[in-house]
Amino acid sequence: MTPEVLIRLLAEPVRMRVFAAVVLDATTSADVTRRTGLPARDVAGALRRLGDGGLVATADGALVARLDAFKEAVRGQPSRRADPLIDPANPDPLDPDRARAAVLRAFVADGRLVAIPAAHGKRRVILEHIATAFEPGVRYPEREVDALLRTWHPDHAALRRYLIDEGLLTRDAGVYWRIGGPTIH
């Protein structure tokens, strides 16, 4: 499993909550449903996807989180010190493209957006970065979109509007889905 696959598996909020419940010793789908408060249908879908992805397994009839998958994901990855795209001043690049990484470093600190850029080009870079948190093909209720965007910036409504205006998300009847932007940084 690659780090990108691992990130995609956990980037969807429902799957993250389901995985967290299994990590915290939920052993059945009913237990996961009870602990997360999610609908049983959503839990079943997330467990299926997490199982197919190798993050959740069943042992003796109980759900088990495969925490070793994280170490497996980074094994065989090139050393970050050998990567010529890494800025020595910031060893944790947010994008392999240096110009985009510079914009992201200027506006993202500790995983949060410190300001929404006024310049369209810079704002587009930020929005494309944020859009990668939404998995293509997955439909999200507005409350989930708002919760995810709130983790980026307090003005989640502005971010949601910008994502739609830029053609990165679309909506219909309170349901949102990703339609644009990069698939992997």
VEXZAMAR-369229 format. One record per residue (C-alpha): x, y, z; residue in three letters; residue number from 1. Coordinates in Angstrom, 3 decimals, padded with zeros to 6 digits, always signed. Example, Ala and Ser with C-alpha at 12.3 -4.5 7.8 and 13.67 -1.06 7.14 Angstrom:
% VEXZAMAR-369229
<r><x>+012.300</x><y>-004.500</y><z>+007.800</z><r>ala</r><k>1</k></r>
<r><x>+013.670</x><y>-001.060</y><z>+007.140</z><r>ser</r><k>2</k></r>
END
This chain:
% VEXZAMAR-369229
<r><x>+000.000</x><y>+000.000</y><z>+000.000</z><r>met</r><k>1</k></r>
<r><x>+001.314</x><y>+003.447</y><z>-000.903</z><r>thr</r><k>2</k></r>
<r><x>+000.931</x><y>+006.531</y><z>+001.300</z><r>pro</r><k>3</k></r>
<r><x>-001.397</x><y>+007.996</y><z>-001.349</z><r>glu</r><k>4</k></r>
<r><x>-003.740</x><y>+004.988</y><z>-001.134</z><r>val</r><k>5</k></r>
<r><x>-003.703</x><y>+005.161</y><z>+002.654</z><r>leu</r><k>6</k></r>
<r><x>-004.523</x><y>+008.858</y><z>+002.597</z><r>ile</r><k>7</k></r>
<r><x>-007.349</x><y>+008.343</y><z>+000.096</z><r>arg</r><k>8</k></r>
<r><x>-008.842</x><y>+005.631</y><z>+002.303</z><r>leu</r><k>9</k></r>
<r><x>-008.898</x><y>+007.916</y><z>+005.327</z><r>leu</r><k>10</k></r>
<r><x>-009.639</x><y>+011.236</y><z>+003.579</z><r>ala</r><k>11</k></r>
<r><x>-013.385</x><y>+010.584</y><z>+003.596</z><r>glu</r><k>12</k></r>
<r><x>-014.801</x><y>+011.668</y><z>+006.993</z><r>pro</r><k>13</k></r>
<r><x>-017.166</x><y>+008.699</y><z>+007.379</z><r>val</r><k>14</k></r>
<r><x>-014.374</x><y>+006.187</y><z>+006.743</z><r>arg</r><k>15</k></r>
<r><x>-012.096</x><y>+008.055</y><z>+009.157</z><r>met</r><k>16</k></r>
<r><x>-014.735</x><y>+007.863</y><z>+011.908</z><r>arg</r><k>17</k></r>
<r><x>-015.376</x><y>+004.184</y><z>+011.244</z><r>val</r><k>18</k></r>
<r><x>-011.652</x><y>+003.395</y><z>+011.262</z><r>phe</r><k>19</k></r>
<r><x>-011.212</x><y>+005.365</y><z>+014.501</z><r>ala</r><k>20</k></r>
<r><x>-013.995</x><y>+003.350</y><z>+016.138</z><r>ala</r><k>21</k></r>
<r><x>-012.309</x><y>+000.084</y><z>+015.115</z><r>val</r><k>22</k></r>
<r><x>-008.952</x><y>+001.370</y><z>+016.401</z><r>val</r><k>23</k></r>
<r><x>-010.703</x><y>+002.129</y><z>+019.705</z><r>leu</r><k>24</k></r>
<r><x>-011.857</x><y>-001.508</y><z>+019.953</z><r>asp</r><k>25</k></r>
<r><x>-015.258</x><y>-001.547</y><z>+018.251</z><r>ala</r><k>26</k></r>
<r><x>-015.444</x><y>-005.194</y><z>+017.197</z><r>thr</r><k>27</k></r>
<r><x>-018.710</x><y>-005.416</y><z>+015.228</z><r>thr</r><k>28</k></r>
<r><x>-020.457</x><y>-003.232</y><z>+012.687</z><r>ser</r><k>29</k></r>
<r><x>-023.259</x><y>-002.691</y><z>+015.222</z><r>ala</r><k>30</k></r>
<r><x>-020.670</x><y>-001.518</y><z>+017.751</z><r>asp</r><k>31</k></r>
<r><x>-019.165</x><y>+000.869</y><z>+015.169</z><r>val</r><k>32</k></r>
<r><x>-022.642</x><y>+002.197</y><z>+014.332</z><r>thr</r><k>33</k></r>
<r><x>-023.385</x><y>+002.792</y><z>+018.018</z><r>arg</r><k>34</k></r>
<r><x>-020.041</x><y>+004.490</y><z>+018.728</z><r>arg</r><k>35</k></r>
<r><x>-020.013</x><y>+006.738</y><z>+015.654</z><r>thr</r><k>36</k></r>
<r><x>-023.710</x><y>+007.564</y><z>+015.476</z><r>gly</r><k>37</k></r>
<r><x>-023.539</x><y>+006.973</y><z>+011.724</z><r>leu</r><k>38</k></r>
<r><x>-026.275</x><y>+005.180</y><z>+009.776</z><r>pro</r><k>39</k></r>
<r><x>-025.683</x><y>+001.402</y><z>+009.528</z><r>ala</r><k>40</k></r>
<r><x>-025.620</x><y>+001.673</y><z>+005.714</z><r>arg</r><k>41</k></r>
<r><x>-022.752</x><y>+004.203</y><z>+005.847</z><r>asp</r><k>42</k></r>
<r><x>-020.854</x><y>+002.060</y><z>+008.347</z><r>val</r><k>43</k></r>
<r><x>-021.253</x><y>-001.043</y><z>+006.174</z><r>ala</r><k>44</k></r>
<r><x>-019.982</x><y>+000.815</y><z>+003.099</z><r>gly</r><k>45</k></r>
<r><x>-017.032</x><y>+002.287</y><z>+004.971</z><r>ala</r><k>46</k></r>
<r><x>-016.098</x><y>-001.077</y><z>+006.496</z><r>leu</r><k>47</k></r>
<r><x>-016.253</x><y>-002.700</y><z>+003.062</z><r>arg</r><k>48</k></r>
<r><x>-013.994</x><y>-000.016</y><z>+001.570</z><r>arg</r><k>49</k></r>
<r><x>-011.575</x><y>-000.107</y><z>+004.523</z><r>leu</r><k>50</k></r>
<r><x>-011.471</x><y>-003.900</y><z>+004.315</z><r>gly</r><k>51</k></r>
<r><x>-010.821</x><y>-003.848</y><z>+000.566</z><r>asp</r><k>52</k></r>
<r><x>-008.075</x><y>-001.287</y><z>+001.181</z><r>gly</r><k>53</k></r>
<r><x>-006.417</x><y>-003.439</y><z>+003.835</z><r>gly</r><k>54</k></r>
<r><x>-007.004</x><y>-001.180</y><z>+006.849</z><r>leu</r><k>55</k></r>
<r><x>-009.639</x><y>-003.299</y><z>+008.577</z><r>val</r><k>56</k></r>
<r><x>-009.707</x><y>-007.090</y><z>+008.819</z><r>ala</r><k>57</k></r>
<r><x>-011.765</x><y>-009.672</y><z>+010.672</z><r>thr</r><k>58</k></r>
<r><x>-010.071</x><y>-011.993</y><z>+013.156</z><r>ala</r><k>59</k></r>
<r><x>-012.110</x><y>-014.600</y><z>+015.036</z><r>asp</r><k>60</k></r>
<r><x>-015.296</x><y>-012.793</y><z>+013.992</z><r>gly</r><k>61</k></r>
<r><x>-014.162</x><y>-009.419</y><z>+015.353</z><r>ala</r><k>62</k></r>
<r><x>-013.141</x><y>-006.297</y><z>+013.466</z><r>leu</r><k>63</k></r>
<r><x>-009.445</x><y>-005.463</y><z>+013.797</z><r>val</r><k>64</k></r>
<r><x>-007.604</x><y>-002.332</y><z>+012.658</z><r>ala</r><k>65</k></r>
<r><x>-004.469</x><y>-003.118</y><z>+010.661</z><r>arg</r><k>66</k></r>
<r><x>-002.220</x><y>-000.454</y><z>+012.174</z><r>leu</r><k>67</k></r>
<r><x>+000.839</x><y>-002.032</y><z>+010.563</z><r>asp</r><k>68</k></r>
<r><x>-000.496</x><y>-000.699</y><z>+007.238</z><r>ala</r><k>69</k></r>
<r><x>+000.907</x><y>+002.719</y><z>+008.141</z><r>phe</r><k>70</k></r>
<r><x>+004.467</x><y>+001.407</y><z>+008.443</z><r>lys</r><k>71</k></r>
<r><x>+004.002</x><y>-000.653</y><z>+005.281</z><r>glu</r><k>72</k></r>
<r><x>+002.878</x><y>+002.469</y><z>+003.419</z><r>ala</r><k>73</k></r>
<r><x>+006.103</x><y>+004.327</y><z>+004.113</z><r>val</r><k>74</k></r>
<r><x>+008.481</x><y>+001.404</y><z>+003.593</z><r>arg</r><k>75</k></r>
<r><x>+010.225</x><y>+001.669</y><z>+000.271</z><r>gly</r><k>76</k></r>
<r><x>+009.424</x><y>+005.366</y><z>-000.084</z><r>gln</r><k>77</k></r>
<r><x>+012.381</x><y>+007.554</y><z>-001.047</z><r>pro</r><k>78</k></r>
<r><x>+014.094</x><y>+009.345</y><z>+001.796</z><r>ser</r><k>79</k></r>
<r><x>+012.809</x><y>+012.910</y><z>+002.156</z><r>arg</r><k>80</k></r>
<r><x>+016.379</x><y>+014.134</y><z>+002.542</z><r>arg</r><k>81</k></r>
<r><x>+017.195</x><y>+012.889</y><z>-000.959</z><r>ala</r><k>82</k></r>
<r><x>+014.228</x><y>+014.663</y><z>-002.546</z><r>asp</r><k>83</k></r>
<r><x>+015.420</x><y>+017.715</y><z>-004.536</z><r>pro</r><k>84</k></r>
<r><x>+011.966</x><y>+019.322</y><z>-004.386</z><r>leu</r><k>85</k></r>
<r><x>+012.084</x><y>+019.810</y><z>-000.633</z><r>ile</r><k>86</k></r>
<r><x>+012.869</x><y>+023.277</y><z>+000.585</z><r>asp</r><k>87</k></r>
<r><x>+015.479</x><y>+022.970</y><z>+003.384</z><r>pro</r><k>88</k></r>
<r><x>+013.687</x><y>+025.733</y><z>+005.291</z><r>ala</r><k>89</k></r>
<r><x>+010.482</x><y>+023.669</y><z>+005.204</z><r>asn</r><k>90</k></r>
<r><x>+011.187</x><y>+019.927</y><z>+005.173</z><r>pro</r><k>91</k></r>
<r><x>+007.487</x><y>+019.106</y><z>+004.847</z><r>asp</r><k>92</k></r>
<r><x>+006.401</x><y>+020.315</y><z>+001.384</z><r>pro</r><k>93</k></r>
<r><x>+002.697</x><y>+020.766</y><z>+000.767</z><r>leu</r><k>94</k></r>
<r><x>+003.049</x><y>+020.354</y><z>-003.012</z><r>asp</r><k>95</k></r>
<r><x>+005.814</x><y>+019.015</y><z>-005.264</z><r>pro</r><k>96</k></r>
<r><x>+005.572</x><y>+022.124</y><z>-007.462</z><r>asp</r><k>97</k></r>
<r><x>+007.768</x><y>+024.777</y><z>-005.834</z><r>arg</r><k>98</k></r>
<r><x>+005.573</x><y>+027.744</y><z>-006.803</z><r>ala</r><k>99</k></r>
<r><x>+002.413</x><y>+026.060</y><z>-005.485</z><r>arg</r><k>100</k></r>
<r><x>+004.274</x><y>+024.957</y><z>-002.354</z><r>ala</r><k>101</k></r>
<r><x>+005.328</x><y>+028.569</y><z>-001.730</z><r>ala</r><k>102</k></r>
<r><x>+001.697</x><y>+029.737</y><z>-001.933</z><r>val</r><k>103</k></r>
<r><x>+000.587</x><y>+026.950</y><z>+000.378</z><r>leu</r><k>104</k></r>
<r><x>+003.355</x><y>+027.744</y><z>+002.888</z><r>arg</r><k>105</k></r>
<r><x>+002.270</x><y>+031.384</y><z>+002.889</z><r>ala</r><k>106</k></r>
<r><x>-001.391</x><y>+030.610</y><z>+003.623</z><r>phe</r><k>107</k></r>
<r><x>-001.435</x><y>+027.253</y><z>+005.450</z><r>val</r><k>108</k></r>
<r><x>+000.018</x><y>+026.826</y><z>+008.930</z><r>ala</r><k>109</k></r>
<r><x>-000.420</x><y>+023.721</y><z>+011.085</z><r>asp</r><k>110</k></r>
<r><x>-002.963</x><y>+022.313</y><z>+008.649</z><r>gly</r><k>111</k></r>
<r><x>-005.184</x><y>+025.409</y><z>+008.821</z><r>arg</r><k>112</k></r>
<r><x>-005.758</x><y>+028.213</y><z>+006.388</z><r>leu</r><k>113</k></r>
<r><x>-004.519</x><y>+031.428</y><z>+008.023</z><r>val</r><k>114</k></r>
<r><x>-006.210</x><y>+033.641</y><z>+005.422</z><r>ala</r><k>115</k></r>
<r><x>-008.148</x><y>+033.243</y><z>+002.206</z><r>ile</r><k>116</k></r>
<r><x>-006.013</x><y>+034.823</y><z>-000.516</z><r>pro</r><k>117</k></r>
<r><x>-007.526</x><y>+037.781</y><z>-002.351</z><r>ala</r><k>118</k></r>
<r><x>-005.506</x><y>+037.111</y><z>-005.523</z><r>ala</r><k>119</k></r>
<r><x>-007.375</x><y>+034.684</y><z>-007.759</z><r>his</r><k>120</k></r>
<r><x>-004.313</x><y>+032.598</y><z>-008.726</z><r>gly</r><k>121</k></r>
<r><x>-003.226</x><y>+032.081</y><z>-005.135</z><r>lys</r><k>122</k></r>
<r><x>-006.790</x><y>+031.389</y><z>-004.024</z><r>arg</r><k>123</k></r>
<r><x>-007.083</x><y>+028.749</y><z>-006.792</z><r>arg</r><k>124</k></r>
<r><x>-003.938</x><y>+026.975</y><z>-005.513</z><r>val</r><k>125</k></r>
<r><x>-005.385</x><y>+026.934</y><z>-001.974</z><r>ile</r><k>126</k></r>
<r><x>-008.801</x><y>+025.724</y><z>-003.165</z><r>leu</r><k>127</k></r>
<r><x>-007.290</x><y>+022.934</y><z>-005.267</z><r>glu</r><k>128</k></r>
<r><x>-005.319</x><y>+021.832</y><z>-002.213</z><r>his</r><k>129</k></r>
<r><x>-008.451</x><y>+021.834</y><z>-000.035</z><r>ile</r><k>130</k></r>
<r><x>-010.472</x><y>+020.035</y><z>-002.749</z><r>ala</r><k>131</k></r>
<r><x>-008.197</x><y>+016.995</y><z>-002.422</z><r>thr</r><k>132</k></r>
<r><x>-009.850</x><y>+016.347</y><z>+000.957</z><r>ala</r><k>133</k></r>
<r><x>-012.980</x><y>+015.356</y><z>-000.986</z><r>phe</r><k>134</k></r>
<r><x>-012.871</x><y>+012.019</y><z>-002.728</z><r>glu</r><k>135</k></r>
<r><x>-014.050</x><y>+012.105</y><z>-006.359</z><r>pro</r><k>136</k></r>
<r><x>-017.309</x><y>+010.227</y><z>-006.822</z><r>gly</r><k>137</k></r>
<r><x>-018.365</x><y>+010.486</y><z>-003.175</z><r>val</r><k>138</k></r>
<r><x>-021.432</x><y>+012.556</y><z>-002.318</z><r>arg</r><k>139</k></r>
<r><x>-021.295</x><y>+014.549</y><z>+000.892</z><r>tyr</r><k>140</k></r>
<r><x>-024.191</x><y>+016.098</y><z>+002.843</z><r>pro</r><k>141</k></r>
<r><x>-023.761</x><y>+019.803</y><z>+003.499</z><r>glu</r><k>142</k></r>
<r><x>-023.083</x><y>+019.292</y><z>+007.208</z><r>arg</r><k>143</k></r>
<r><x>-020.104</x><y>+017.026</y><z>+006.397</z><r>glu</r><k>144</k></r>
<r><x>-018.765</x><y>+019.545</y><z>+003.873</z><r>val</r><k>145</k></r>
<r><x>-019.100</x><y>+022.325</y><z>+006.437</z><r>asp</r><k>146</k></r>
<r><x>-017.434</x><y>+020.245</y><z>+009.162</z><r>ala</r><k>147</k></r>
<r><x>-014.493</x><y>+019.425</y><z>+006.910</z><r>leu</r><k>148</k></r>
<r><x>-014.112</x><y>+023.021</y><z>+005.718</z><r>leu</r><k>149</k></r>
<r><x>-014.309</x><y>+024.302</y><z>+009.316</z><r>arg</r><k>150</k></r>
<r><x>-011.134</x><y>+022.341</y><z>+010.028</z><r>thr</r><k>151</k></r>
<r><x>-009.470</x><y>+024.583</y><z>+007.430</z><r>trp</r><k>152</k></r>
<r><x>-010.924</x><y>+027.999</y><z>+008.239</z><r>his</r><k>153</k></r>
<r><x>-013.718</x><y>+029.511</y><z>+010.365</z><r>pro</r><k>154</k></r>
<r><x>-015.416</x><y>+030.989</y><z>+007.274</z><r>asp</r><k>155</k></r>
<r><x>-016.410</x><y>+027.582</y><z>+005.911</z><r>his</r><k>156</k></r>
<r><x>-019.296</x><y>+029.083</y><z>+003.932</z><r>ala</r><k>157</k></r>
<r><x>-016.904</x><y>+031.271</y><z>+001.929</z><r>ala</r><k>158</k></r>
<r><x>-014.655</x><y>+028.276</y><z>+001.229</z><r>leu</r><k>159</k></r>
<r><x>-017.656</x><y>+026.224</y><z>+000.105</z><r>arg</r><k>160</k></r>
<r><x>-018.805</x><y>+029.030</y><z>-002.184</z><r>arg</r><k>161</k></r>
<r><x>-015.310</x><y>+029.478</y><z>-003.662</z><r>tyr</r><k>162</k></r>
<r><x>-014.972</x><y>+025.714</y><z>-004.260</z><r>leu</r><k>163</k></r>
<r><x>-018.261</x><y>+025.740</y><z>-006.178</z><r>ile</r><k>164</k></r>
<r><x>-017.476</x><y>+028.953</y><z>-008.074</z><r>asp</r><k>165</k></r>
<r><x>-014.095</x><y>+027.534</y><z>-009.132</z><r>glu</r><k>166</k></r>
<r><x>-015.670</x><y>+024.323</y><z>-010.421</z><r>gly</r><k>167</k></r>
<r><x>-014.038</x><y>+022.101</y><z>-007.830</z><r>leu</r><k>168</k></r>
<r><x>-017.269</x><y>+021.079</y><z>-006.071</z><r>leu</r><k>169</k></r>
<r><x>-020.843</x><y>+021.030</y><z>-007.247</z><r>thr</r><k>170</k></r>
<r><x>-024.106</x><y>+020.650</y><z>-005.351</z><r>arg</r><k>171</k></r>
<r><x>-027.675</x><y>+019.559</y><z>-005.780</z><r>asp</r><k>172</k></r>
<r><x>-030.356</x><y>+019.519</y><z>-003.079</z><r>ala</r><k>173</k></r>
<r><x>-027.882</x><y>+019.936</y><z>-000.212</z><r>gly</r><k>174</k></r>
<r><x>-025.548</x><y>+017.223</y><z>-001.472</z><r>val</r><k>175</k></r>
<r><x>-022.034</x><y>+018.081</y><z>-002.666</z><r>tyr</r><k>176</k></r>
<r><x>-019.465</x><y>+016.207</y><z>-004.710</z><r>trp</r><k>177</k></r>
<r><x>-016.063</x><y>+016.927</y><z>-006.156</z><r>arg</r><k>178</k></r>
<r><x>-015.863</x><y>+017.606</y><z>-009.885</z><r>ile</r><k>179</k></r>
<r><x>-012.422</x><y>+019.156</y><z>-010.341</z><r>gly</r><k>180</k></r>
<r><x>-008.915</x><y>+019.706</y><z>-009.073</z><r>gly</r><k>181</k></r>
<r><x>-005.905</x><y>+017.434</y><z>-008.759</z><r>pro</r><k>182</k></r>
<r><x>-006.343</x><y>+013.859</y><z>-007.581</z><r>thr</r><k>183</k></r>
<r><x>-002.956</x><y>+013.606</y><z>-005.855</z><r>ile</r><k>184</k></r>
<r><x>-000.376</x><y>+016.206</y><z>-004.874</z><r>his</r><k>185</k></r>
END
